[in-house]
Amino acid sequence: MLDPASDRFVPLRSTDGKYLYLRGDGASSEGDRPFIDRFDLATGKTERLWQSTAPNYEQALQVVDRDANRIITQRESPTDPPNIFLRDLRDKSLTQITKLSDPAPYFANVKSELITYTRPDGVKLSATLYLPPGYDKSQGRLPFFFWAYPREFQSADAASQLAGSPYQFKRPGRQNYLMLLMHGYGVLDGPTFPIVGANGKEPNDTYIPQLVASAQAAVDKIVEMGVADRDRVAVGGHSYGAFMTVNLLAHSDIFRTGIAEMTTRGLSRSSQSASSRRSRGMAAAFVTCSSRSSRTPTRRARLSVTCCGSTSTGSTST
């Protein structure tokens, strides 16, 4: 809360001064379930005051009063756009404040599904699968596009937490990769690429093998589901996701093409920082990016690098 006396943000305390309030994403086996806890300053114990429940995704935006009797939330579902609500925790009432409509109704018939799968080392992975409107498996397998961003963890358990929520409302922006669904592509949004440290090692000590294993597990899953053409899968990402993209194209034959999106500053810093393991890999990947395949005699891999609005495209063949 904003303290009028100091003009600084300070933790909100209860009227009697005994409690603070905690807010979190609530990662669970069902996906994210945001919550609010009350924290007892004397005992250090917490009490769960509220948590989002299916079939909606709801997150707390603001605690209205010092005793957390009322909270402002944003509530949504796969078919209901995000709107603002006032939730009274005393009588469990819910009052809608805004009534925003679907900004892209043409997208309403897109099929989405939160899928889970496992890497060979046992780490559990997840992603949101999108299929074009009206698509049926009888129409054949689809070309697919992945958009992802790797994250680092110090344990397999932390890396295996289910990311996102199957109850969120999804619509594309004007330049969003989900627009590919309107052109007959399948999209795998946010496939998890955890880089896990183990046995005292830093996560990036085994960056490439873990990256490739996560990508292979994701492709194997959607091929197993009968919706994806293994030979027509592309990958893309921004910043660290761009770094991921060039390394996947350089060190595996999983993807046919890739889009690496990052700022010129980010590209320059990554190329010049010789002390960073990730940066050394990036500098090499932009130069030697290739794709090798045992399925065809010659396969051409293309990489599109977008920097501050300008795009350059290169290719290699083996």
Residue pairs with C-beta under 8 A, 6 or more apart in sequence:
1 9
1 10
1 11
1 12
2 8
2 9
2 10
3 9
3 10
11 20
11 21
12 20
12 21
12 63
12 66
13 19
13 20
13 66
14 20
14 38
14 66
14 67
14 68
15 66
15 67
17 41
18 40
18 41
18 42
19 38
19 39
19 40
19 41
20 38
20 39
20 41
21 36
21 37
21 38
21 39
21 49
21 63
21 68
22 36
22 37
22 38
22 39
22 46
23 34
23 35
23 36
23 37
23 60
24 34
24 35
24 37
25 32
25 34
26 32
26 33
26 34
26 35
26 51
26 52
27 161
27 162
27 163
28 162
29 162
30 54
30 162
30 166
31 114
31 162
31 163
31 164
31 165
31 166
31 167
32 52
32 57
32 162
32 163
32 164
32 165
33 51
33 52
33 53
33 165
34 51
34 52
34 57
34 58
34 59
34 60
35 48
35 49
35 50
35 51
35 52
35 60
36 48
36 49
36 50
36 51
36 60
36 63
36 68
36 71
37 46
37 47
37 48
37 49
38 46
38 47
38 49
38 68
39 45
39 46
40 46
40 47
49 68
49 89
50 60
50 71
50 87
50 89
52 58
52 59
54 167
55 77
55 167
56 75
56 76
56 77
56 80
56 167
57 75
57 76
57 77
57 165
57 167
57 168
57 169
58 73
58 74
58 75
58 76
58 85
59 73
59 74
60 71
60 72
60 73
61 71
61 72
61 73
61 74
61 84
62 71
62 72
63 70
63 71
63 72
64 70
64 71
64 72
64 86
68 89
69 88
69 89
69 90
70 86
70 87
70 88
70 89
71 86
71 87
71 89
72 84
72 85
72 86
72 87
72 97
73 84
73 85
73 86
73 87
74 82
74 83
74 84
74 85
75 82
75 83
75 85
75 94
76 82
76 83
76 167
76 168
76 169
77 167
77 169
78 112
78 166
78 167
78 168
78 169
78 170
79 108
79 169
80 169
81 100
81 101
81 102
81 103
81 169
81 171
82 100
82 169
83 96
83 97
83 98
83 99
83 100
84 96
84 97
84 98
85 94
85 95
85 96
85 97
86 94
86 95
86 97
87 93
87 94
87 95
88 94
88 95
102 108
102 171
103 171
104 171
104 172
106 133
106 182
107 133
107 170
107 171
107 172
107 178
107 181
109 133
109 134
110 130
110 131
110 132
110 133
110 170
110 178
110 181
111 130
111 131
111 133
111 135
112 128
112 129
112 130
112 131
112 170
113 128
113 129
113 166
114 126
114 127
114 128
114 129
114 162
114 164
114 165
114 166
115 126
115 127
115 128
115 129
115 221
115 222
115 225
116 124
116 125
116 126
116 162
117 124
117 125
117 126
117 217
117 218
117 220
117 221
118 124
118 125
118 217
119 125
119 210
119 213
119 214
119 217
120 213
120 217
121 156
121 210
121 213
122 156
123 156
123 159
123 160
123 194
123 196
123 214
124 159
124 160
124 162
125 160
125 191
125 192
125 194
125 214
125 217
125 218
126 162
126 163
126 164
126 191
126 192
127 188
127 189
127 190
127 191
127 192
127 218
128 164
128 166
128 170
128 188
128 189
128 190
129 186
129 187
129 188
129 189
129 222
129 225
129 227
130 170
130 178
130 181
130 186
130 187
130 188
130 189
131 142
131 181
131 186
131 227
132 142
132 181
132 182
132 184
132 185
132 186
133 181
133 182
135 142
135 186
135 227
137 226
137 227
140 229
141 223
141 226
141 227
141 228
141 229
142 184
142 185
142 186
142 227
142 228
142 229
142 232
143 184
143 185
143 186
143 229
143 232
143 233
143 234
144 185
144 186
144 187
144 188
144 222
144 227
144 228
144 229
144 232
144 233
144 234
145 177
145 180
145 185
145 186
145 187
145 188
145 233
145 234
145 235
145 236
146 187
146 188
146 191
146 215
146 218
146 233
146 234
146 235
146 236
146 255
147 177
147 187
147 188
147 189
147 190
147 235
147 236
147 237
147 241
148 188
148 190
148 191
148 192
148 193
148 235
148 236
148 237
148 241
148 244
149 190
149 193
149 237
149 238
149 239
149 240
149 241
149 244
150 193
150 194
150 195
150 211
150 240
150 241
150 244
151 159
151 192
151 193
151 194
151 195
152 194
152 195
152 196
152 197
152 203
152 204
153 159
153 194
153 195
153 196
153 197
153 203
154 196
154 197
154 203
155 196
155 197
155 198
156 196
156 198
159 192
159 194
159 196
160 194
163 190
163 192
164 190
170 178
170 189
171 178
172 178
172 179
172 181
177 187
177 189
177 236
178 187
178 189
180 187
181 187
186 222
186 227
186 228
188 218
188 222
191 214
191 215
191 218
192 214
193 210
193 211
193 214
193 215
193 244
194 210
194 214
195 203
195 204
195 206
195 207
195 210
195 211
196 203
196 210
197 203
197 205
198 206
203 210
204 277
204 278
205 277
207 247
207 277
207 278
207 281
208 247
208 251
208 281
211 244
211 247
211 248
211 251
212 248
212 251
212 252
212 254
215 235
215 248
215 252
215 254
215 255
216 252
216 254
219 228
219 230
219 233
219 254
222 228
223 229
223 230
231 256
231 295
232 256
233 254
233 255
233 256
234 255
234 256
234 257
234 258
234 259
235 244
235 245
235 248
235 249
235 254
235 255
235 258
235 259
236 245
236 258
236 259
236 260
236 261
237 243
237 244
237 245
237 259
237 260
237 261
238 261
238 262
239 261
239 262
239 263
239 266
240 278
241 260
241 261
242 260
242 261
242 262
242 266
242 305
243 260
243 262
243 270
243 278
243 281
243 282
243 285
245 258
245 259
245 260
245 303
246 258
246 260
246 282
246 285
246 286
246 289
246 303
247 281
247 282
247 285
248 254
248 255
248 258
249 255
249 257
249 258
249 285
249 289
249 290
249 291
249 301
249 303
250 284
250 285
250 288
250 289
250 290
251 285
252 291
253 291
253 292
253 293
253 294
253 299
255 291
255 301
256 291
256 299
256 301
256 302
257 301
257 302
257 303
257 304
258 301
258 302
258 303
258 304
259 303
259 304
259 306
260 303
260 304
260 305
260 306
261 305
261 306
262 270
262 305
262 306
262 307
263 307
263 308
264 307
264 308
267 305
267 307
269 279
270 276
270 278
270 279
270 282
270 283
271 279
271 282
271 283
271 286
272 279
273 279
274 280
286 303
286 305
288 316
289 301
289 303
289 314
289 316
290 301
290 316
290 317
290 318
291 299
291 300
291 301
291 316
291 318
292 299
292 318
293 299
293 318
298 317
298 318
299 317
299 318
300 315
300 316
300 317
301 315
301 316
301 317
302 313
302 314
302 315
303 313
303 314
303 315
304 311
304 312
304 313
305 311
305 312
305 313
305 314
